[in-house]
Amino acid sequence: MNLITIIPAYNEELAIKNVVKEALHYSPVLVVDDGSNDETFQLAKEAGAEVVKHPQNMGKGAAIKTGLKTGLNKGYNTFVVIDGDGQHKPDDIPPLISAIQGAGVVIGSRFKGKLPENIPLQRKISNAVTTSIIRYLTGYSLTDSQSGFRAISKDAAKLFLDITYNDYIYESEMFHMAAKHDITIKEVPISCRYGNEKSYITWITVLNYVLFISRLFLRKINVFLD
């Protein structure tokens, strides 16, 4: 297995150095700096990561695609994607990698097994609603559709490069793309660290997500009609 950890990051100077150092215990690390205007780029390099920088902020989905494409071009065949804000623990990388055999994607789930006590209530509610919808539309037995901690196989990564979304919708569209191509998805439990993470979710983001879900429902209706 030729593994690389990809960290999409936007203005994560407070946490990026520690995340990189912890992840380097398990694999080389590629940070995709999505147009940050702080010290994310320099601190990630100082910590030992390879860093690719977008000239401007393009969205988390675009950063993940850049990471996957770069990794594929370098010959890697397994990818871990982890957020750069310190919420995820790189020590959970081995369980994800162990589960990737026979799967295209492994989700690090905050809600599989014991429920996290420190997760904000609004996140619990939004994740429960979104995951229920994604579960219905794709058929996957998911518990955490919004987790940004994922292991991805080479074949799945190639498919995910074709996703047109560049924002947070990208991670949800992965499930639709995976279902369309009969890709196996697994989940393993992870723990999370919550503190003062920034949120870049705006009302425009929410509106775009509602439109995305509406399109998925229309696709499913059209399948039934056909």
C-alpha positions as a printed Julia matrix, in Angstrom:
226×3 Matrix{Float64}:
   0.0    0.0     0.0
   1.38   3.37   -1.06
  -0.34   5.87    1.23
  -0.4    9.66    1.41
  -2.37  11.94    3.75
  -4.03  14.95    2.15
  -4.94  17.99    4.26
  -7.12  20.64    2.6
  -6.5   23.84    4.54
  -7.75  27.42    4.51
  -6.37  29.81    7.14
  -5.44  27.04    9.56
  -2.24  28.53   11.01
  -3.29  27.72   14.58
  -3.51  23.95   14.09
  -1.85  22.95   10.82
   1.64  22.39   12.21
   0.48  19.89   14.84
  -1.83  18.09   12.42
   0.99  17.66    9.92
   3.47  16.43   12.53
   0.99  13.89   13.9
   0.0   12.64   10.43
   3.65  12.21    9.4
   3.86   9.3    11.84
   1.75   7.32    9.35
   2.52   8.6     5.85
   3.9   11.45    3.77
   1.66  14.5     4.0
   0.4   16.81    1.27
  -1.2   20.05    2.39
  -3.34  21.88   -0.17
  -3.39  25.5     0.93
  -6.63  26.81   -0.55
  -5.64  30.44   -0.96
  -4.94  31.16    2.72
  -3.96  34.69    3.71
  -2.28  33.64    6.95
   0.83  31.52    7.69
  -0.72  28.14    6.79
   1.64  27.56    3.84
   4.86  28.31    5.68
   3.92  26.48    8.88
   2.88  23.35    6.94
   6.24  23.32    5.13
   8.13  23.83    8.38
   6.28  20.86    9.86
   7.48  18.61    7.03
   4.59  18.53    4.56
   4.71  18.99    0.85
   2.51  22.01    0.16
   0.55  22.99   -2.94
  -1.05  26.42   -2.85
  -4.08  27.66   -4.76
  -3.62  31.3    -5.85
  -7.07  32.07   -4.44
  -9.69  30.38   -2.3
 -11.48  27.85   -4.52
 -13.35  25.72   -1.98
 -12.73  22.56    0.02
 -13.82  20.3    -2.83
 -11.31  21.92   -5.17
  -8.57  21.46   -2.56
  -9.4   17.77   -2.16
  -9.37  17.28   -5.94
  -5.98  18.98   -6.2
  -4.69  16.67   -3.47
  -6.05  13.52   -5.11
  -4.78  14.5    -8.54
  -1.33  15.34   -7.18
  -1.18  12.08   -5.24
  -2.27  10.0    -8.24
   0.34  11.67  -10.42
   3.0   10.78   -7.86
   1.97   7.12   -7.89
   0.11   6.83   -4.59
  -2.74   4.31   -4.51
  -4.37   5.05   -1.13
  -5.38   8.44    0.22
  -6.4    9.7     3.63
  -8.16  13.07    3.69
  -8.16  14.83    7.05
  -9.2   18.34    8.06
  -6.5   20.82    9.0
  -8.22  22.41   11.99
  -7.12  19.79   14.51
 -10.6   18.36   14.96
  -9.53  14.91   13.78
  -6.86  12.79   15.41
  -4.28  11.39   12.95
  -3.89   8.47   15.36
  -7.17   7.23   13.85
  -5.53   6.82   10.43
  -4.54   3.13   10.94
  -8.14   1.91   11.52
  -9.28   3.68    8.35
  -6.46   2.13    6.34
  -7.12  -1.33    7.77
 -10.74  -1.07    6.58
  -9.93   0.1     3.04
  -9.33  -3.45    1.85
 -12.38  -4.38   -0.22
 -13.77  -0.85   -0.11
 -13.51   2.28   -2.2
 -14.09   4.7     0.68
 -13.85   4.45    4.45
 -15.55   7.17    6.5
 -14.25   8.09    9.93
 -17.55   8.32   11.79
 -18.09  10.41   14.91
 -21.43   8.68   15.49
 -20.6    4.99   15.07
 -20.63   3.42   18.49
 -20.45   5.79   21.45
 -21.82   9.25   20.63
 -19.36  12.11   21.16
 -20.21  14.21   24.18
 -18.42  17.37   23.1
 -19.89  17.88   19.64
 -22.01  21.05   19.34
 -25.75  20.4    19.31
 -26.29  22.14   15.95
 -23.75  19.82   14.35
 -25.51  16.76   15.75
 -28.81  17.93   14.33
 -27.54  19.02   10.91
 -25.52  15.83   10.5
 -28.47  13.63   11.51
 -30.77  15.3     8.98
 -28.23  15.33    6.16
 -27.08  11.76    6.79
 -30.67  10.48    6.79
 -31.27  12.11    3.4
 -27.99  10.83    1.9
 -28.7    7.37    3.3
 -32.14   7.32    1.64
 -30.89   8.65   -1.69
 -27.84   6.4    -2.02
 -28.73   3.25   -0.08
 -25.58   3.39    2.04
 -25.95   2.64    5.77
 -24.17   5.77    6.91
 -23.98   7.36   10.35
 -21.79  10.38    9.52
 -22.1   11.74    5.98
 -20.45  15.04    6.92
 -17.18  13.66    8.25
 -14.15  15.11    6.49
 -11.92  12.25    7.68
 -11.88   9.64    4.9
  -9.72   6.97    3.31
 -10.07   6.65   -0.46
  -8.81   3.98   -2.84
  -7.05   4.73   -6.13
 -10.03   3.7    -8.27
 -12.47   5.81   -6.25
 -10.09   8.77   -6.29
 -10.01   8.72  -10.09
 -13.81   8.85  -10.2
 -14.0   11.66   -7.65
 -11.82  13.88   -9.85
 -14.83  14.13  -12.19
 -17.08  15.72   -9.55
 -17.82  19.28  -10.67
 -18.55  20.76   -7.24
 -15.69  22.7    -5.64
 -17.27  23.59   -2.28
 -18.46  21.54    0.69
 -21.04  19.8    -1.51
 -18.15  17.87   -3.04
 -17.94  15.56   -0.02
 -21.65  14.7    -0.25
 -21.51  14.21   -4.01
 -18.87  11.56   -3.36
 -21.65   9.33   -2.03
 -23.81   9.8    -5.12
 -20.84   9.11   -7.39
 -19.89   6.05   -5.36
 -23.45   4.67   -5.46
 -23.61   5.25   -9.21
 -20.49   3.12   -9.7
 -21.29   0.47   -7.05
 -18.37   1.46   -4.83
 -18.32  -0.12   -1.38
 -18.3    2.35    1.51
 -17.41   1.41    5.08
 -17.36   3.36    8.33
 -15.07   3.08   11.34
 -15.49   4.97   14.62
 -13.21   7.94   15.34
 -12.91  10.45   18.14
 -12.92  14.22   17.69
 -11.48  17.27   19.4
 -13.76  20.29   19.42
 -12.6   23.74   20.39
 -12.9   27.03   18.56
 -12.94  25.74   14.98
 -13.9   28.29   12.38
 -16.94  27.74   10.23
 -17.11  28.96    6.66
 -20.72  27.86    6.22
 -22.86  30.8     5.06
 -26.51  31.11    4.05
 -25.34  30.8     0.43
 -23.64  27.51    1.31
 -26.85  26.26    2.91
 -28.93  27.34   -0.09
 -26.56  25.59   -2.49
 -26.77  22.43   -0.4
 -30.57  22.52   -0.42
 -30.47  22.83   -4.21
 -28.02  19.94   -4.38
 -30.28  17.69   -2.3
 -33.26  18.71   -4.45
 -31.38  17.63   -7.56
 -30.58  14.27   -5.96
 -34.26  13.75   -5.19
 -35.15  14.56   -8.8
 -32.56  12.05  -10.03
 -34.09   9.36   -7.82
 -37.61  10.2    -9.03
 -36.46   9.98  -12.64
 -34.97   6.54  -11.96
 -38.31   5.35  -10.61
 -40.15   6.8   -13.62
 -37.77   5.13  -16.07
